[in-house]
């Protein structure tokens, strides 16, 4: 099938536009997933009303954790393999 140059340009533009829309949808989904993960991590960080892990606990995420070690009473951390 032979198409004219304007028709070919229109088809190419349509395909390009559809690709951009798909990319934007995928980006929005990824941004939403990152935002939800950040909120979950923040909630874990604020565990116990900003008490962090004052009384111990299990850290089941990768990220920041509030700890309460001092020079006189340092805190130690173990890997999952060591626990």
N, C-alpha and C positions, 0 to 999 in steps of 0.2 A: 504494500500500500504506500503510495507516494503522497506525502502531505506538503502543503506549501510552507514557505519559510515562516510567515506569520503564525500559522497553525502550530508549527513545530516549536516556535518560541513560546506560544501560549501553553502548550503541553509541558514544556520544560519549566516554565514559571509555576504552573500548577503543582508539579511534582516537587519543586523546590519549596513552595509554600507549605505543602503537606509535611515535608520533612522537617521544616522549622517548627511547625505546630507539634509534631511528635516529640521533637527535642525539648521544646518548652514544657510539655506535659511531663516528660521524664525528669527534667530538671526540677520542676515543681514537686514531684513525688519524692525526689531525693532530698530536696531542701526540707520538706515536711518530715521525712524520716529522721534527718539530722536534728531538727528542732525538737522532735519528740524524744529522741535519745538524750539530748542535752537537758531537757526538762527532767527526765528520769534520773539522770546523774546528779542534777542539782538537788532534787528531792532526797536522794540518797546522801548527799553531802550534808544536807540540813537535818539529817536523821536526829530525832530527839530534840528538836528545837535548837539547833546549832550546838548540841552537845557533842556531835561527832561520835567518836568511839571512846569516850571517857571511861565507860564501863566495859570496854571490849566489844567484840562483835565480829562478824564475818564481812569482809569486803568482797562483794561478788560482782565488781565492775572494775574497769580500767579508768583511772582518773584521779582526781584530787580526793584526799581524805583528811578530815580534821583530826589531828592527834594531839595529845596533851602531855608529851614528855617534858621533863625538866632535867637539869644537870644532875640533880639529886635522885630523880626517879625517871630515868630514860625509858623509852618504849622500844621494843624490839619487834621486828617483822619477820615472818617466816614465809617461805614459798609454799605453794600448795603441796609440793612433793614432801616438804619437811613437816607438814602438819598431820 
